[in-house]
Amino acid sequence: GLKLSTGFNRPFFVGVTVERTEDKVSDLKLAAMVACHCSLKSVDHLTELTRDLGKGSTLEHVRLHRTKCTKLVERVIAPSLLEKIVGDIGDGFYSIICDESTDIATKKQLALCVRYYDQSEDAIVTHYLSMIETPRATAVLLYAAFKEFMAKIGLPLTKLLGLGTDGGQNLCGVNESLYALLKRNDCPHLMLIKCICHSLDKCASYASKELPSSLEYQIRESRNWFCHSSVRKQVYKELHEEMFGVEPPLLVRLASTRWLSFYGAVKTHLDQYNALKELFTREAAARDPCPTVVHLKNLHDDGSNLLLLTFLKPVLRELTQINVIFQHTYADITKIYTDLRVFVFSIAQRIIRPEALVQSARPGMLQLTELEALKSALSKRDSLKPLDLVNFGEAFRVLAQNMERGGLLSREKINIVKSACANFLIRLCKELTERLPSSIAEIEKLRFLSPSHALSKRGRPSFASLPLGLIPHNFDVDLLDGQWNSLGALSPDDILNEGETVESIDIVKFWSRLFKLENGAGQRPYKELAFCALSLFCLPLSNAIVERVFSIMNVVKTKHRNRFSNSVLNAVLLLRLYLKAHKKCCLQFEPSEAMLRRFNSRDMYDYALGRHRAAAASGAAGKGKGGLSLTFLPSRNSLLFL
């Protein structure tokens, strides 16, 4: 007899599949689209609609539902992408950017991203690796989970060059932290890079404590006055249109979880100051006014607050611009620390006498002597400028002068405001000098690896000027020295394409071409030097990429989807962030050969092999009766003969 095994719960056995490659590709593309844009459960409705609309075409045969879609994303697409990332790293050096957080299900998660040189794209790329769930975020548990994961995917810790963290003690503490344990036990050359974005945000937060608390209250409560009332919004909209002829822009909320949201709040509030002042004046004049609106009216009438906002706006704008530069995933690491140096000393020059600052022997280059002189000057009152000579900004100077002449503010009150602003600048400088990376002087030497310096014929930096302290010990320094000296005799025409200059060419492309450059004998004379330079460019810039991971995680794993398993969450995040890193969307997703190979029951389902063995045993027992068992597989046109 012929036995046909079917049923509602279709068994998933390992067998001979006759599914076409075209069908696999369509399933993978649909699964990728669903994972990128909606919940996995919605694929049940999507495929039914696709079959209904695609009658008479290949879409009529689509068989993709929630279980199969989940397994395709979790065990076919995501493992293949992770395998490709690890393969692209190869034997090269890489850096890890990590941070820990708690998801909506109150589970502690350690997010890992990797930054490395991708030879196939000739670029420094940053990819999401995994979200590791840990019971507690202690240094020992994080270290154990991190080592286990790296061993599992096959990335050697001996090639780990840099570790980017947000400054948490469990991640970068001196004695007991993830960084300390890795450096002590696995990679002695490991470089710690604390997130500049977090540091700048803390600098601004601590410096703002030198200002009157009423200023923050004024900004926060002015927005709160509208945020839950459509009537108040409409009244303000009509007033703003009456005064300026346009709708008012939205006021920015002060948020402790957003980097430097203070600047956006100050800017929008200052731009609408007159309209807000008029609004609260009218509201306070109404019958039985709210105490809050009366207080806000008094704060807006006080010219001191307007002066403080006028002072803060340009300072916070510069601080935010530096923060945004470090948030860029593909910023030029040889230039951004120079931008940071310029900002630090531009703030210092506002408040410190010129003779108290040490000028660098190399303009644009941060020296340790400069930092020490700056710290010393901030601790001495005689090194600070008097209030009348402090640079509070041109807009502040003009406004203060007009207020004094118009009798709106007395000289004494203006001096009180100036004193608060000076204390803000002093505190900001102190926080900046304390929170700058300890290795910033060495990191800034990376600027000497730029094409304009490397190929310069005049004033070319010596090998000793390069960031030798960042180079791992397994590089031959003598060989690198010889190749650097030889590089000085190379003509730019040997590297640059037509129309390119040493100033315009991308630094990674420049060293990539040097890495591949061959001489007459077919040898690569700058291979080691170029490999070393490209490895150093892999050092992390900030933790912004991990913060973006958490943002996407909070979109994927929500209050209504809080039972999302960690493996499926990882798979969805890996797919979304991989496409984002390559500037693609689901429409450009193309299944790889590795994905097509994994598209089988053995790799997709845990219980496939177990049931296959049970069925085989049952079939062997029934062979004496001449029985042939025919079982359907969970894929279209797939049969298993036992």
C-alpha positions as CSV (number, residue, x, y, z in Angstrom):
1,G,0.0,0.0,0.0
2,L,0.9,3.7,-0.4
3,K,0.8,5.7,2.8
4,L,0.3,9.5,2.4
5,S,1.3,11.4,5.5
6,T,-0.3,14.9,5.7
7,G,-2.3,16.8,8.4
8,F,-2.9,20.2,9.8
9,N,0.6,20.3,11.5
10,R,2.6,19.5,8.4
11,P,5.8,17.5,9.4
12,F,9.1,19.0,8.3
13,F,11.4,16.3,7.1
14,V,14.7,16.3,5.4
15,G,14.2,15.0,1.9
16,V,14.7,15.6,-1.8
17,T,13.3,19.0,-2.8
18,V,12.4,19.8,-6.4
19,E,11.7,23.5,-5.6
20,R,12.9,25.8,-8.3
21,T,15.6,28.4,-7.7
22,E,13.2,31.1,-9.0
23,D,10.7,30.2,-6.3
24,K,13.3,30.3,-3.6
25,V,14.4,33.7,-4.8
26,S,10.9,35.1,-4.7
27,D,10.3,33.7,-1.2
28,L,13.6,35.2,0.1
29,K,12.7,38.6,-1.4
30,L,9.3,38.6,0.1
31,A,10.7,37.6,3.5
32,A,13.2,40.4,3.3
33,M,10.6,42.9,2.5
34,V,8.4,41.8,5.3
35,A,11.3,41.9,7.8
36,C,12.3,45.4,6.7
37,H,8.9,47.1,6.8
38,C,6.3,45.2,8.8
39,S,5.6,42.4,11.3
40,L,6.3,38.9,10.2
41,K,2.7,37.9,10.9
42,S,1.5,40.1,8.1
43,V,3.0,37.8,5.5
44,D,0.0,35.5,6.0
45,H,-2.2,38.1,4.4
46,L,0.4,39.4,2.0
47,T,0.9,36.0,0.3
48,E,-2.9,35.3,0.1
49,L,-3.3,38.7,-1.6
50,T,-0.3,38.1,-3.9
51,R,-1.7,34.7,-5.0
52,D,-5.1,36.2,-5.6
53,L,-3.8,39.1,-7.7
54,G,-1.2,37.0,-9.5
55,K,-3.4,34.3,-10.9
56,G,-2.0,33.0,-14.2
57,S,1.6,34.0,-13.2
58,T,4.3,32.5,-11.0
59,L,2.9,34.5,-8.1
60,E,0.0,32.1,-8.0
61,H,2.2,29.4,-6.6
62,V,3.7,31.5,-3.7
63,R,3.6,29.4,-0.5
64,L,5.0,31.7,2.2
65,H,3.5,32.1,5.7
66,R,4.5,33.2,9.1
67,T,6.5,30.1,10.2
68,K,8.4,29.7,7.0
69,C,9.0,33.5,6.7
70,T,10.4,33.6,10.2
71,K,12.8,30.7,9.6
72,L,13.9,32.3,6.3
73,V,14.9,35.5,8.0
74,E,16.3,33.9,11.1
75,R,18.2,30.9,9.7
76,V,18.8,31.7,6.0
77,I,19.2,35.4,5.4
78,A,20.7,36.6,8.7
79,P,23.3,33.8,9.0
80,S,24.4,34.3,5.4
81,L,24.8,38.1,6.0
82,L,26.8,37.5,9.2
83,E,29.0,34.9,7.4
84,K,29.7,37.5,4.6
85,I,30.6,40.2,7.1
86,V,33.1,37.8,8.9
87,G,34.4,36.7,5.5
88,D,34.9,40.3,4.4
89,I,36.9,41.0,7.6
90,G,39.2,38.0,6.9
91,D,42.6,38.4,8.4
92,G,42.3,42.1,8.8
93,F,42.1,44.2,11.9
94,Y,38.7,45.5,13.1
95,S,37.2,47.5,15.9
96,I,34.1,46.8,18.0
97,I,31.6,49.4,19.0
98,C,29.4,48.3,21.9
99,D,26.8,49.6,24.4
100,E,24.3,48.0,26.7
101,S,20.6,48.8,27.2
102,T,17.3,47.4,28.4
103,D,14.6,46.5,25.8
104,I,10.9,46.8,26.2
105,A,10.7,43.4,27.8
106,T,13.2,44.6,30.5
107,K,15.9,42.3,29.2
108,K,19.5,43.5,29.4
109,Q,21.1,43.6,25.9
110,L,24.6,44.2,24.7
111,A,24.7,45.6,21.2
112,L,27.8,44.9,19.1
113,C,28.8,46.7,15.8
114,V,32.0,46.1,13.9
115,R,34.1,48.6,11.9
116,Y,36.6,47.3,9.4
117,Y,38.2,47.8,5.9
118,D,36.2,46.0,3.2
119,Q,38.5,45.2,0.3
120,S,35.6,44.5,-2.0
121,E,34.2,48.0,-1.6
122,D,37.5,49.8,-0.9
123,A,35.9,51.5,2.1
124,I,35.8,51.5,5.8
125,V,32.4,50.0,6.7
126,T,30.5,49.6,10.0
127,H,28.1,46.7,10.4
128,Y,25.7,45.5,13.1
129,L,26.8,42.1,14.5
130,S,24.5,41.0,17.2
131,M,22.4,41.8,20.3
132,I,23.6,39.6,23.1
133,E,21.2,39.0,26.0
134,T,22.8,38.9,29.4
135,P,21.1,38.4,32.9
136,R,23.1,41.3,34.3
137,A,25.4,43.9,32.8
138,T,28.5,43.2,35.0
139,A,31.9,43.4,33.5
140,V,32.6,39.6,34.0
141,L,29.3,38.6,32.4
142,L,29.7,41.0,29.5
143,Y,33.2,39.7,28.9
144,A,32.2,36.1,29.0
145,A,29.2,36.7,26.6
146,F,31.4,38.7,24.3
147,K,34.2,36.1,24.1
148,E,31.7,33.3,23.5
149,F,30.0,35.2,20.6
150,M,33.3,36.2,19.0
151,A,34.5,32.6,19.1
152,K,31.2,31.4,17.7
153,I,31.3,33.6,14.6
154,G,35.1,33.1,14.1
155,L,36.5,36.6,14.7
156,P,39.9,36.3,16.5
157,L,40.4,38.7,19.4
158,T,44.1,39.1,18.4
159,K,42.8,41.2,15.5
160,L,40.7,43.5,17.7
161,L,42.2,46.9,17.4
162,G,39.8,49.3,19.1
163,L,36.9,49.3,21.4
164,G,34.3,52.1,21.3
165,T,32.1,52.6,24.4
166,D,29.9,55.3,25.9
167,G,32.0,55.7,29.1
168,G,30.1,53.3,31.4
169,Q,32.2,51.8,34.2
170,N,31.2,48.3,33.3
171,L,32.5,48.8,29.7
172,C,35.6,51.0,30.1
173,G,36.5,51.2,33.8
174,V,40.2,51.0,34.6
175,N,40.2,47.9,36.8
176,E,37.1,45.8,36.2
177,S,35.4,46.4,32.9
178,L,35.0,44.8,29.5
179,Y,37.9,46.8,28.1
180,A,40.2,46.0,31.1
181,L,39.5,42.3,30.9
182,L,40.0,42.2,27.1
183,K,43.3,44.2,27.3
184,R,44.6,42.1,30.2
185,N,43.7,38.6,28.9
186,D,43.3,38.7,25.1
187,C,44.6,41.8,23.2
188,P,47.2,43.9,24.9
189,H,47.3,46.4,22.0
190,L,43.6,47.2,22.4
191,M,42.8,50.9,22.1
192,L,39.9,52.4,24.1
193,I,37.9,55.2,22.3
194,K,35.2,56.8,24.5
195,C,32.3,58.3,22.6
196,I,32.9,62.0,21.9
197,C,29.2,62.5,21.4
198,H,28.3,61.4,24.9
199,S,31.2,63.4,26.3
200,L,30.2,66.6,24.5
201,D,26.6,66.2,25.7
202,K,27.8,65.8,29.3
203,C,30.0,68.9,28.9
204,A,27.0,71.0,27.9
205,S,24.8,69.5,30.6
206,Y,27.3,70.2,33.4
207,A,28.1,73.7,32.1
208,S,24.4,74.6,32.0
209,K,24.3,74.2,35.7
210,E,26.2,77.5,36.0
211,L,23.2,79.3,34.5
212,P,20.0,80.3,36.4
213,S,17.6,77.4,36.7
214,S,14.7,79.7,35.7
215,L,16.1,79.7,32.1
216,E,15.5,75.9,31.7
217,Y,12.1,76.3,33.3
218,Q,11.2,79.0,30.9
219,I,12.2,76.9,27.8
220,R,10.5,73.7,29.1
221,E,7.3,75.2,30.4
222,S,6.8,77.5,27.4
223,R,6.5,74.4,25.2
224,N,4.5,72.5,27.8
225,W,1.9,75.3,27.7
226,F,0.8,74.1,24.2
227,C,1.8,70.5,24.0
228,H,-1.6,69.0,25.2
229,S,-4.0,71.7,24.1
230,S,-5.2,72.2,20.6
231,V,-7.0,75.5,21.6
232,R,-3.8,77.1,22.9
233,K,-1.9,76.0,19.8
234,Q,-4.5,77.6,17.6
235,V,-4.5,80.8,19.6
236,Y,-0.7,81.0,19.3
237,K,-0.8,80.2,15.6
238,E,-3.2,83.0,15.0
239,L,-1.1,85.4,17.0
240,H,2.2,84.4,15.2
241,E,0.5,84.8,11.8
242,E,-0.8,88.2,12.9
243,M,2.7,89.4,13.9
244,F,4.9,87.8,11.2
245,G,2.5,86.5,8.5
246,V,3.7,82.8,8.8
247,E,2.9,79.8,10.9
248,P,5.1,79.3,14.0
249,P,7.7,76.5,13.8
250,L,7.4,73.8,16.5
251,L,9.1,74.4,19.8
252,V,11.8,71.7,20.5
253,R,11.3,69.7,23.7
254,L,14.2,69.5,26.2
255,A,15.1,65.8,26.3
256,S,17.8,64.3,28.5
257,T,18.0,61.2,26.1
258,R,18.7,63.3,23.0
259,W,22.2,64.5,22.4
260,L,22.3,68.3,22.8
261,S,18.6,68.9,22.3
262,F,19.3,72.1,24.4
263,Y,20.5,73.9,21.2
264,G,17.4,73.1,19.2
265,A,15.2,74.2,22.2
266,V,17.2,77.4,22.7
267,K,17.2,78.3,18.9
268,T,13.4,77.8,18.4
269,H,12.6,79.6,21.6
270,L,14.8,82.6,20.8
271,D,13.5,82.8,17.3
272,Q,9.9,83.1,18.6
273,Y,10.8,85.1,21.7
274,N,8.7,88.2,20.8
275,A,5.6,86.1,19.8
276,L,5.8,84.1,23.0
277,K,6.3,87.2,25.1
278,E,3.2,88.8,23.6
279,L,1.2,85.6,24.0
280,F,1.9,85.2,27.7
281,T,1.3,88.9,28.3
282,R,-2.2,88.5,26.8
283,E,-2.9,85.3,28.7
284,A,-1.7,86.9,32.0
285,A,-4.0,89.8,31.5
286,A,-7.1,87.5,31.2
287,R,-9.5,87.0,34.1
288,D,-8.2,84.6,36.7
289,P,-4.9,83.7,34.9
290,C,-3.1,80.5,35.6
291,P,-0.1,81.0,38.0
292,T,2.2,79.3,35.4
293,V,1.3,81.7,32.7
294,V,1.9,84.7,35.0
295,H,5.3,83.3,35.9
296,L,6.2,82.7,32.2
297,K,5.1,86.3,31.4
298,N,7.4,87.6,34.1
299,L,10.3,85.5,32.8
300,H,9.8,86.7,29.2
301,D,9.7,90.3,30.5
302,D,13.0,89.9,32.2
303,G,15.7,91.0,29.7
304,S,18.3,88.9,31.5
305,N,16.8,85.7,30.1
306,L,16.9,87.1,26.5
307,L,20.5,88.0,27.0
308,L,21.3,84.5,28.3
309,L,19.6,82.8,25.3
310,T,21.4,85.1,22.9
311,F,24.7,84.1,24.4
312,L,23.9,80.4,24.4
313,K,22.8,80.1,20.8
314,P,26.1,80.4,19.0
315,V,28.1,78.4,21.6
316,L,25.6,75.5,21.6
317,R,25.5,75.7,17.8
318,E,29.3,75.1,17.6
319,L,29.1,72.3,20.1
320,T,26.2,70.6,18.2
321,Q,28.1,70.9,14.9
322,I,31.1,69.0,16.4
323,N,28.7,66.4,17.8
324,V,27.1,65.9,14.4
325,I,30.5,65.5,12.8
326,F,31.4,62.6,15.1
327,Q,28.0,61.0,14.6
328,H,28.8,60.4,10.9
329,T,29.6,56.8,10.3
330,Y,32.0,57.5,7.5
331,A,33.6,60.8,8.7
332,D,37.3,61.3,7.9
333,I,39.1,60.2,11.1
334,T,42.2,62.2,10.0
335,K,40.3,65.5,10.2
336,I,37.6,65.3,12.8
337,Y,39.9,65.5,15.8
338,T,41.4,68.6,14.3
339,D,37.9,70.1,14.2
340,L,37.5,69.1,17.9
341,R,40.8,70.9,18.8
342,V,39.7,74.1,16.9
343,F,36.5,74.1,18.9
344,V,38.1,73.6,22.3
345,F,40.6,76.4,21.8
346,S,38.0,78.7,20.2
347,I,36.0,78.4,23.5
348,A,39.2,78.8,25.6
349,Q,40.2,82.0,23.7
350,R,36.9,83.6,24.7
351,I,37.7,83.5,28.4
352,I,41.5,83.0,28.8
353,R,44.2,85.6,28.2
354,P,46.3,84.9,25.1
355,E,49.6,84.8,27.0
356,A,48.3,81.9,29.2
357,L,47.8,79.6,26.2
358,V,50.7,77.7,24.7
359,Q,50.9,77.8,20.9
360,S,51.5,74.4,19.3
361,A,54.7,73.9,17.3
362,R,52.6,72.4,14.6
363,P,49.5,74.6,13.8
364,G,46.3,72.6,13.8
365,M,47.9,69.8,15.8
366,L,47.0,69.2,19.4
367,Q,49.9,68.8,21.8
368,L,49.9,67.6,25.4
369,T,51.6,70.8,26.4
370,E,48.6,72.8,25.1
371,L,46.2,70.7,27.2
372,E,48.3,71.1,30.3
373,A,48.6,74.9,29.8
374,L,44.8,75.1,29.2
375,K,44.1,73.2,32.4
376,S,46.5,75.3,34.4
377,A,45.0,78.6,33.0
378,L,41.5,77.5,34.0
379,S,42.6,77.0,37.6
380,K,44.2,80.5,37.9
381,R,42.0,83.6,38.2
382,D,44.8,85.8,36.9
383,S,44.8,83.9,33.6
384,L,41.2,84.7,32.9
385,K,40.1,87.8,31.1
386,P,38.1,90.5,33.0
387,L,34.3,90.5,32.2
388,D,34.6,93.5,29.9
389,L,37.1,91.7,27.7
390,V,35.4,88.3,27.6
391,N,34.0,87.4,24.1
392,F,30.3,86.7,24.7
393,G,29.5,87.0,21.0
394,E,28.6,90.0,18.8
395,A,24.9,89.6,19.1
396,F,25.2,89.5,22.9
397,R,27.3,92.7,22.9
398,V,24.9,94.6,20.7
399,L,21.8,93.5,22.6
400,A,23.3,94.3,26.0
401,Q,24.4,97.7,24.7
402,N,20.9,98.5,23.4
403,M,19.2,97.3,26.6
404,E,21.5,99.5,28.8
405,R,20.9,102.5,26.6
406,G,17.1,102.0,26.5
407,G,16.9,101.5,30.3
408,L,15.7,97.9,30.0
409,L,18.5,96.5,32.1
410,S,20.9,98.2,34.5
411,R,24.7,97.8,34.3
412,E,24.6,95.8,37.5
413,K,22.1,93.2,36.0
414,I,24.1,93.0,32.8
415,N,27.3,92.3,34.8
416,I,25.4,89.5,36.6
417,V,24.4,88.0,33.3
418,K,28.0,88.3,32.0
419,S,29.3,86.6,35.2
420,A,26.9,83.6,34.7
421,C,28.0,83.4,31.0
422,A,31.7,83.5,31.9
423,N,31.1,80.7,34.5
424,F,29.4,78.7,31.7
425,L,32.5,79.1,29.5
426,I,34.9,78.2,32.2
427,R,33.0,75.1,33.2
428,L,32.6,74.1,29.6
429,C,36.4,74.4,29.0
430,K,37.1,72.4,32.2
431,E,34.7,69.6,31.2
432,L,36.1,69.5,27.7
433,T,39.7,69.1,28.8
434,E,38.7,66.4,31.3
435,R,36.7,64.4,28.9
436,L,38.9,64.5,25.8
437,P,40.2,61.0,25.0
438,S,43.5,60.3,26.8
439,S,45.0,59.2,23.4
440,I,43.8,62.2,21.4
441,A,47.3,63.5,20.8
442,E,48.3,60.2,19.3
443,I,45.0,59.8,17.4
444,E,45.4,63.3,15.9
445,K,48.7,62.2,14.3
446,L,46.5,60.2,11.9
447,R,46.3,63.4,9.9
448,F,49.8,62.8,8.7
449,L,48.6,59.8,6.8
450,S,46.5,62.0,4.5
451,P,47.6,62.0,0.8
452,S,48.7,65.6,1.0
453,H,51.2,64.8,3.7
454,A,52.2,61.3,2.5
455,L,53.1,62.6,-1.0
456,S,54.4,66.0,0.1
457,K,57.8,67.0,-1.3
458,R,58.3,69.8,1.2
459,G,57.9,69.5,5.0
460,R,56.9,65.9,4.7
461,P,56.4,64.3,8.2
462,S,59.0,61.8,9.4
463,F,58.1,58.3,10.3
464,A,58.5,59.2,14.0
465,S,55.7,61.7,13.5
466,L,53.2,59.0,12.6
467,P,50.9,57.5,15.3
468,L,53.3,54.7,16.2
469,G,51.6,54.3,19.6
470,L,48.5,53.0,17.8
471,I,50.2,50.4,15.6
472,P,49.8,46.8,16.9
473,H,53.0,45.0,17.9
474,N,52.8,42.4,15.2
475,F,53.8,44.9,12.5
476,D,57.4,45.2,11.5
477,V,58.3,48.8,12.3
478,D,61.5,48.7,10.4
479,L,59.7,47.5,7.3
480,L,57.1,50.3,7.7
481,D,59.8,52.9,8.1
482,G,61.4,51.9,4.9
483,Q,58.2,51.9,2.9
484,W,57.2,55.3,4.4
485,N,60.5,56.8,3.3
486,S,60.2,55.2,-0.2
487,L,56.7,56.6,-0.5
488,G,58.1,60.1,-0.4
489,A,59.7,59.6,-3.8
490,L,56.6,58.3,-5.4
491,S,54.9,60.6,-8.0
492,P,51.2,61.4,-7.4
493,D,50.6,60.5,-11.0
494,D,51.3,56.9,-10.1
495,I,48.3,56.9,-7.8
496,L,45.9,59.5,-8.8
497,N,43.4,59.2,-11.7
498,E,42.9,62.0,-14.2
499,G,41.3,65.0,-12.6
500,E,42.1,63.9,-9.0
501,T,44.4,65.8,-6.6
502,V,46.0,64.9,-3.3
503,E,43.5,67.2,-1.6
504,S,40.4,65.8,-3.3
505,I,41.0,62.0,-3.3
506,D,39.4,60.0,-0.5
507,I,42.0,58.9,2.0
508,V,40.7,55.3,2.1
509,K,40.8,55.0,-1.7
510,F,44.3,56.5,-1.7
511,W,45.6,53.8,0.6
512,S,43.6,51.1,-1.1
513,R,45.3,51.9,-4.3
514,L,48.7,51.9,-2.6
515,F,47.8,48.5,-1.1
516,K,47.2,47.1,-4.6
517,L,50.0,49.0,-6.4
518,E,52.6,46.7,-8.1
519,N,56.1,47.4,-9.3
520,G,57.7,46.0,-12.4
521,A,58.3,42.6,-10.8
522,G,54.7,42.2,-9.9
523,Q,55.4,42.8,-6.2
524,R,53.5,45.2,-3.9
525,P,56.1,47.5,-2.4
526,Y,53.7,49.4,0.0
527,K,51.5,46.5,1.0
528,E,52.4,46.4,4.7
529,L,52.3,50.2,5.1
530,A,49.0,50.5,3.4
531,F,47.5,47.6,5.4
532,C,48.7,49.3,8.6
533,A,47.1,52.6,7.6
534,L,43.8,51.1,6.6
535,S,43.8,49.2,9.9
536,L,44.2,52.4,11.9
537,F,41.3,54.0,10.0
538,C,39.1,51.3,11.5
539,L,39.3,52.9,15.0
540,P,35.8,53.9,16.1
541,L,34.6,57.5,16.0
542,S,31.7,57.4,18.3
543,N,28.8,55.2,19.6
544,A,26.2,56.8,17.3
545,I,25.8,53.7,15.3
546,V,24.9,51.6,18.4
547,E,22.4,54.3,19.4
548,R,20.8,53.9,16.0
549,V,20.6,50.1,16.6
550,F,18.7,50.7,19.8
551,S,16.4,53.1,18.0
552,I,15.6,50.4,15.4
553,M,15.3,47.8,18.1
554,N,12.6,49.9,19.8
555,V,10.7,50.1,16.5
556,V,10.9,46.3,16.0
557,K,10.3,45.1,19.5
558,T,7.5,47.2,20.8
559,K,5.0,47.0,23.7
560,H,2.7,44.9,21.6
561,R,5.5,42.7,20.3
562,N,7.5,42.2,23.5
563,R,7.6,38.4,23.1
564,F,10.0,38.7,20.1
565,S,12.7,36.1,20.6
566,N,16.2,37.4,20.7
567,S,17.3,35.3,17.7
568,V,14.5,36.6,15.5
569,L,15.2,40.2,16.8
570,N,18.8,39.8,15.9
571,A,18.0,38.5,12.4
572,V,15.6,41.4,11.7
573,L,18.1,44.0,13.0
574,L,21.0,42.4,11.0
575,L,19.0,42.5,7.8
576,R,17.7,46.1,8.2
577,L,21.0,47.5,9.2
578,Y,23.0,45.6,6.6
579,L,20.8,47.1,3.8
580,K,21.1,50.5,5.4
581,A,24.9,50.3,5.6
582,H,25.0,49.5,1.9
583,K,22.5,52.3,1.2
584,K,19.9,49.8,-0.2
585,C,16.3,49.0,0.5
586,C,14.4,45.7,0.2
587,L,13.9,46.3,-3.5
588,Q,17.6,46.0,-4.2
589,F,18.0,42.9,-2.0
590,E,19.4,40.0,-4.0
591,P,19.6,36.5,-2.4
592,S,23.1,35.1,-2.4
593,E,24.3,31.6,-3.2
594,A,24.8,31.0,0.5
595,M,21.1,31.8,1.2
596,L,20.0,29.5,-1.6
597,R,22.1,26.7,-0.1
598,R,20.6,27.2,3.4
599,F,17.1,27.2,1.9
600,N,16.3,23.6,3.0
601,S,14.5,21.9,5.8
602,R,17.6,20.7,7.5
603,D,19.0,24.2,8.1
604,M,15.6,25.9,8.6
605,Y,13.9,23.6,11.2
606,D,15.3,22.2,14.4
607,Y,13.0,19.1,14.4
608,A,13.5,18.1,10.8
609,L,16.3,15.7,11.4
610,G,14.7,14.1,14.5
611,R,11.4,13.4,12.7
612,H,13.2,12.1,9.7
613,R,14.9,9.5,11.8
614,A,11.7,8.6,13.5
615,A,10.0,8.2,10.1
616,A,12.9,6.1,8.8
617,A,12.6,3.8,11.7
618,S,8.9,3.4,11.2
619,G,9.4,2.8,7.5
620,A,12.0,0.1,8.2
621,A,9.5,-1.7,10.5
622,G,6.9,-1.6,7.9
623,K,9.0,-2.8,5.0
624,G,8.0,-6.4,5.6
625,K,4.4,-5.3,4.8
626,G,5.5,-3.7,1.6
627,G,4.5,-0.2,2.7
628,L,5.8,3.0,1.0
629,S,5.5,6.2,3.0
630,L,5.0,9.4,1.1
631,T,5.3,12.6,3.2
632,F,4.9,16.3,2.1
633,L,7.6,18.7,2.9
634,P,7.0,22.4,3.9
635,S,7.8,23.7,0.5
636,R,5.9,23.8,-2.7
637,N,6.4,20.8,-5.1
638,S,8.5,19.0,-2.4
639,L,8.1,15.3,-1.6
640,L,9.9,12.9,0.6
641,F,10.0,9.2,-0.3
642,L,10.8,6.7,2.4
